[in-house]
Amino acid sequence: MSPPVLSAGVVVVRRFDGEPRYLLLRAYNYWDFPKGTVEQGEDALQAAKREAAEEAGLTDLEFRWGRDYRETAVYGRGKVARYYLAESPAGEAYLPVSPELGRPEHHELRWLDYRTARERLGERLRPILEWAHATVSAA
């Protein structure tokens, strides 16, 4: 059996009035954090940073918690998603146009509080959000 295909992403948090909000992106009816496949020659953290820039226009992320990450269980046709945690102190997220698609990769983005984010995310991503929220709340 071949090893799983690794994707990397970022749980991006930003404080609004002192309360953490999490950036979620929607493609069709599916909500996720910025993420994508790790390309040849880059490590997972580099890929996560690239995906945050490509999918949400974020280039000012602060990885206050270092290289700590959590991974999903294997899903789909042998995929695993690794998520890092970063803070966006001032950067405004937006949906850049993908040169390959001629349109943004996602339909919508939102900064959501923990409860709302947890409701929107599928079962596979809820443990990732729970880890991120516990980490941010302890800081």
C-alpha positions as CSV (number, residue, x, y, z in Angstrom):
1,M,0.0,0.0,0.0
2,S,1.4,3.4,-1.0
3,P,1.9,6.2,1.6
4,P,-1.0,8.7,1.9
5,V,-0.9,11.9,-0.2
6,L,0.0,14.8,2.1
7,S,-1.9,18.1,2.0
8,A,-0.9,21.0,4.2
9,G,-2.9,23.9,5.5
10,V,-3.3,26.5,8.1
11,V,-5.9,27.1,10.8
12,V,-5.8,30.9,10.7
13,V,-7.0,32.8,13.8
14,R,-7.5,36.5,14.2
15,R,-8.8,38.3,17.3
16,F,-11.8,40.5,16.9
17,D,-12.6,42.5,20.1
18,G,-10.3,40.1,21.9
19,E,-12.2,37.0,20.8
20,P,-10.7,34.4,18.4
21,R,-12.2,34.0,15.0
22,Y,-11.2,31.2,12.6
23,L,-10.9,31.6,8.8
24,L,-13.0,29.1,6.9
25,L,-13.3,28.9,3.1
26,R,-16.3,27.4,1.3
27,A,-16.2,25.5,-2.0
28,Y,-19.7,24.5,-2.9
29,N,-21.2,23.2,0.3
30,Y,-17.9,22.2,1.9
31,W,-16.1,24.3,4.5
32,D,-12.3,23.9,5.2
33,F,-9.2,25.8,6.2
34,P,-6.8,27.0,3.5
35,K,-4.9,23.9,2.4
36,G,-3.5,22.1,-0.6
37,T,-1.1,19.4,-1.8
38,V,2.5,19.6,-0.8
39,E,4.5,20.0,-4.0
40,Q,7.8,18.4,-4.9
41,G,10.7,20.3,-3.3
42,E,8.7,22.0,-0.5
43,D,8.1,20.9,3.1
44,A,4.6,20.8,4.6
45,L,5.0,24.2,6.4
46,Q,6.1,25.9,3.2
47,A,3.1,24.4,1.4
48,A,0.7,25.6,4.1
49,K,2.1,29.1,3.8
50,R,1.8,29.0,0.0
51,E,-1.8,27.8,0.2
52,A,-2.8,30.5,2.7
53,A,-1.5,33.1,0.2
54,E,-3.0,31.4,-2.9
55,E,-6.4,30.7,-1.4
56,A,-6.9,33.7,1.0
57,G,-4.3,36.3,0.0
58,L,-2.7,36.0,3.5
59,T,1.1,36.6,3.5
60,D,1.5,38.1,7.0
61,L,0.9,35.0,9.1
62,E,2.6,34.7,12.4
63,F,3.3,31.1,13.4
64,R,3.4,31.8,17.1
65,W,3.1,28.1,18.0
66,G,6.0,27.1,15.8
67,R,5.9,24.0,13.7
68,D,3.3,22.2,15.9
69,Y,0.6,20.6,13.8
70,R,-2.2,18.1,13.8
71,E,-3.2,15.7,11.0
72,T,-6.5,14.3,9.9
73,A,-7.1,10.6,9.7
74,V,-6.6,9.1,6.2
75,Y,-9.6,10.1,4.0
76,G,-10.7,9.9,0.4
77,R,-8.3,8.0,-1.8
78,G,-5.5,7.9,0.6
79,K,-5.1,11.5,1.6
80,V,-4.0,13.1,4.9
81,A,-4.2,16.8,5.7
82,R,-1.7,18.4,8.1
83,Y,-2.7,21.7,9.7
84,Y,-0.5,24.3,11.4
85,L,-1.8,27.1,13.5
86,A,-1.1,30.8,12.7
87,E,-2.3,34.2,13.7
88,S,-3.2,36.9,11.2
89,P,-2.6,40.1,13.1
90,A,-3.8,42.6,10.5
91,G,-4.0,41.0,7.1
92,E,-7.3,41.2,5.2
93,A,-8.3,37.9,3.7
94,Y,-9.8,37.8,0.3
95,L,-10.4,35.2,-2.5
96,P,-7.6,35.7,-5.1
97,V,-8.3,34.6,-8.7
98,S,-6.5,31.4,-9.5
99,P,-4.5,31.8,-12.8
100,E,-5.2,28.1,-13.6
101,L,-9.0,28.4,-13.1
102,G,-9.6,32.1,-14.0
103,R,-11.7,32.4,-10.9
104,P,-11.1,32.0,-7.1
105,E,-10.8,28.4,-5.9
106,H,-13.5,29.0,-3.2
107,H,-16.9,30.6,-3.2
108,E,-16.8,32.3,0.2
109,L,-14.6,33.0,3.2
110,R,-15.6,33.9,6.7
111,W,-14.1,34.7,10.1
112,L,-16.2,32.6,12.4
113,D,-16.3,32.1,16.2
114,Y,-15.5,28.7,17.5
115,R,-19.1,27.5,17.9
116,T,-20.1,28.6,14.4
117,A,-16.9,27.2,12.8
118,R,-17.5,23.9,14.5
119,E,-21.0,23.7,13.1
120,R,-19.8,24.4,9.6
121,L,-16.9,22.0,9.6
122,G,-17.3,18.3,8.8
123,E,-16.5,15.6,11.3
124,R,-13.0,15.1,9.9
125,L,-12.0,18.7,10.7
126,R,-13.6,19.2,14.0
127,P,-10.7,17.7,16.0
128,I,-8.3,20.1,14.2
129,L,-10.5,23.1,15.2
130,E,-10.7,21.8,18.8
131,W,-6.9,21.5,19.0
132,A,-6.5,25.0,17.5
133,H,-9.1,26.5,19.9
134,A,-7.5,24.9,23.0
135,T,-4.1,26.1,21.9
136,V,-5.3,29.7,21.3
137,S,-7.3,29.8,24.5
138,A,-4.3,28.7,26.5
139,A,-2.1,31.5,25.1
